């Protein structure tokens, strides 16, 4: 099992941050263009527990796959959790926390994930998977700062 923990502070209100992140359509905005992210279904409503969202992604050139996640927990303006139901990971559990801070909001992501293919998955993790996830979160950080300003 692997984990990633990322924090970002933005100079916006908790309400504005929640409004942005609780709209599944905005996931495309904060995903690198190279991934050709496309929502196939489930983005027609604001986030709710039990929501199923179906995506198509291209994590690497020439490799396109579908990914299905479920929003399993939502506590308004505090946190939400998405879990993979079908997709590239053996296990994916992503918690998003929101906290009002002086002059803005702090967003914290905690992702626990496990790769398929046993030993081979562990072998490619530091070479392919971890760098790709770091790239995605770095892109997201920069995009959010471009949209909302730097804290």
Backbone torsions as a table, in degrees:
resi	resn	phi	psi	omega
1	UNK	NA	135.2	178.3
2	UNK	-115.9	162.4	179.2
3	UNK	-144.3	147.8	173.2
4	UNK	-129.9	137.6	176.1
5	UNK	-130.1	124.0	-177.4
6	UNK	-132.6	135.7	175.4
7	UNK	-123.3	143.4	175.5
8	UNK	-144.5	139.6	176.0
9	UNK	-110.8	136.9	179.8
10	UNK	-128.6	147.0	-178.5
11	UNK	-85.1	51.7	179.3
12	UNK	-131.5	166.6	-179.5
13	UNK	-74.2	158.9	175.0
14	UNK	-57.8	-41.5	-179.1
15	UNK	-61.9	-43.5	-179.6
16	UNK	-66.9	-41.1	178.1
17	UNK	-63.0	-46.9	-179.6
18	UNK	-62.2	-43.0	-179.7
19	UNK	-59.0	-41.6	-179.9
20	UNK	-68.3	-50.9	-174.3
21	UNK	-74.5	-23.6	-179.3
22	UNK	-85.6	2.3	175.3
23	UNK	-102.7	107.1	-176.6
24	UNK	-57.4	-22.6	179.2
25	UNK	-65.3	-25.0	-178.3
26	UNK	-76.8	-10.8	177.8
27	UNK	-61.1	-35.8	177.6
28	UNK	-61.8	-37.1	-178.8
29	UNK	-62.4	-35.2	-174.5
30	UNK	-104.9	17.3	176.8
31	UNK	-110.6	135.5	-179.1
32	UNK	-54.2	138.0	-179.9
33	UNK	-56.7	-33.0	-178.2
34	UNK	-60.7	-20.3	-178.9
35	UNK	-84.3	-6.6	178.9
36	UNK	46.9	46.3	-177.6
37	UNK	-64.7	132.2	179.8
38	UNK	-144.3	127.1	175.2
39	UNK	-84.5	127.7	179.9
40	UNK	-92.4	-33.1	177.2
41	UNK	-166.0	160.9	174.4
42	UNK	94.3	4.1	-178.9
43	UNK	-105.3	17.6	-176.2
44	UNK	-85.6	-6.0	179.3
45	UNK	-134.3	154.2	171.7
46	UNK	-59.1	155.7	-174.3
47	UNK	-57.1	139.9	175.7
48	UNK	-150.7	154.6	177.8
49	UNK	-61.6	132.8	-178.8
50	UNK	94.4	-6.7	-179.0
51	UNK	-66.7	131.7	177.2
52	UNK	-106.7	127.0	179.7
53	UNK	-122.3	130.3	-174.8
54	UNK	-113.9	124.5	-176.3
55	UNK	-122.6	163.4	166.6
56	UNK	-124.9	132.8	-179.3
57	UNK	-135.8	156.8	173.7
58	UNK	-123.9	87.0	-176.2
59	UNK	-66.0	-30.5	179.0
60	UNK	-139.6	146.5	-178.4
61	UNK	-49.3	127.5	178.3
62	UNK	85.9	-5.8	179.5
63	UNK	-117.1	107.9	178.0
64	UNK	-112.1	138.6	179.7
65	UNK	-146.3	162.4	176.4
66	UNK	-101.5	151.0	-178.5
67	UNK	-138.9	130.9	178.1
68	UNK	-120.1	125.1	176.5
69	UNK	-121.2	155.6	174.0
70	UNK	-119.6	133.3	171.5
71	UNK	-81.2	108.5	-172.3
72	UNK	-93.3	-29.0	-178.8
73	UNK	-141.5	138.5	174.9
74	UNK	-141.3	126.1	170.0
75	UNK	-124.5	110.1	-171.3
76	UNK	-46.1	124.0	177.2
77	UNK	62.6	16.0	178.2
78	UNK	-122.4	-53.4	179.7
79	UNK	-164.1	162.9	166.0
80	UNK	-148.5	159.1	-178.0
81	UNK	-128.2	131.7	169.8
82	UNK	-116.3	140.4	179.8
83	UNK	-127.8	138.3	177.0
84	UNK	-71.3	135.8	172.0
85	UNK	-103.4	-39.5	174.9
86	UNK	-143.2	138.2	178.5
87	UNK	161.0	-160.9	-171.1
88	UNK	-75.3	-17.3	-176.4
89	UNK	-100.2	154.3	172.3
90	UNK	-74.0	-32.7	179.1
91	UNK	-150.0	137.0	177.2
92	UNK	-146.1	119.7	179.3
93	UNK	-135.3	113.4	-172.0
94	UNK	-122.0	114.3	177.9
95	UNK	-101.1	136.2	178.6
96	UNK	-120.7	119.3	179.7
97	UNK	-113.5	144.6	-179.5
98	UNK	-128.6	130.7	-178.2
99	UNK	-139.4	129.5	175.6
100	UNK	-70.3	133.4	177.0
101	UNK	-129.7	170.7	179.5
102	UNK	-60.2	114.8	177.8
103	UNK	82.7	10.8	179.5
104	UNK	170.6	-146.3	-177.2
105	UNK	-139.4	145.5	173.2
106	UNK	-109.0	130.7	178.1
107	UNK	-112.8	129.1	179.1
108	UNK	-124.1	130.7	176.1
109	UNK	-112.8	133.5	172.8
110	UNK	-128.6	117.8	-178.6
111	UNK	-117.5	127.0	170.4
112	UNK	-111.0	132.7	-177.6
113	UNK	-149.3	155.5	176.8
114	UNK	-133.8	139.5	-178.6
115	UNK	-92.5	152.5	173.5
116	UNK	-75.6	177.8	172.2
117	UNK	72.5	21.6	171.9
118	UNK	50.7	-121.4	-177.2
119	UNK	-59.1	-39.7	179.8
120	UNK	-63.5	-39.3	176.7
121	UNK	-61.2	-43.3	178.4
122	UNK	-65.1	-35.0	-179.3
123	UNK	-67.0	-42.0	-177.6
124	UNK	-84.1	-12.1	-177.8
125	UNK	-53.8	-55.2	-177.0
126	UNK	-72.0	-18.2	-176.5
127	UNK	-91.9	-37.9	-173.3
128	UNK	-120.0	-55.3	-169.6
129	UNK	-70.8	-52.0	-178.3
130	UNK	-61.0	-45.8	176.6
131	UNK	-60.4	-36.1	179.7
132	UNK	-67.5	-43.6	177.7
133	UNK	-64.3	-40.4	176.3
134	UNK	-61.6	-40.0	177.7
135	UNK	-62.3	-43.3	-179.7
136	UNK	-63.2	-46.6	-179.2
137	UNK	-69.9	-32.0	175.7
138	UNK	-67.0	-42.2	177.1
139	UNK	-60.9	-45.5	-179.3
140	UNK	-60.2	-43.9	178.5
141	UNK	-57.2	-49.5	-178.7
142	UNK	-64.4	-41.4	-178.8
143	UNK	-65.7	-42.5	179.0
144	UNK	-65.1	-38.4	176.4
145	UNK	-66.4	-36.7	176.9
146	UNK	-66.6	-36.1	-179.1
147	UNK	-77.9	-39.8	-169.5
148	UNK	-119.0	-7.2	-178.9
149	UNK	96.6	165.8	-178.1
150	UNK	-96.7	137.6	-179.6
151	UNK	-72.3	NA	NA
